[in-house]
Amino acid sequence: MNKQVLILGAVFGLTAVILGAFGAHGLKDLISAEQIATFETGVRYQMYHALFLLFVGMMPDIELKTKRVIFYLVLAGILLFSGSIYGLATNSLTPFDFKTIGFITPIGGLLLIISWLLLLVKFLKNKSEISIN
């Protein structure tokens, strides 16, 4: 599971950099500054959670079960949250109206919040000192 968490973190980090560059350079003449700022919000949260996954994957004191749950929460959260933000920001460029599925954005955000909350609860319940190796 550690390897899967680390790979997902690296993939999310890689794609966040690519999407960030695309948003800054490829979209600047196609969508408004407000839409680009919205797109960048999706990129920023994707990168935050890429780093979060790398941290979780490298922590030896986090149980594999907890890592598995965090893995799936972050995977679904980023797909729903950042994915829908990318769609909403570029809505004018596609024939599909992403506003019809805009309700999934807060669901994705909630999944991301739950992943952080789960980690916090596990840290608070841990009786021993947490080691970072």
Buried (B, 14 or more C-beta within 10 A) or exposed (E): BBEBBBEBBBEBBEBBBEBBEBBEEEBEEEBEEEBBEBBBBBBBBBBBBBEBBBBBBBBEBBEEEBBEBBBEBBBBBBBBBBBBBBBBBBBEEEEEEBEEBBEBBEEBBBBBEBBBEBBEEBEEEEEEEEEEE
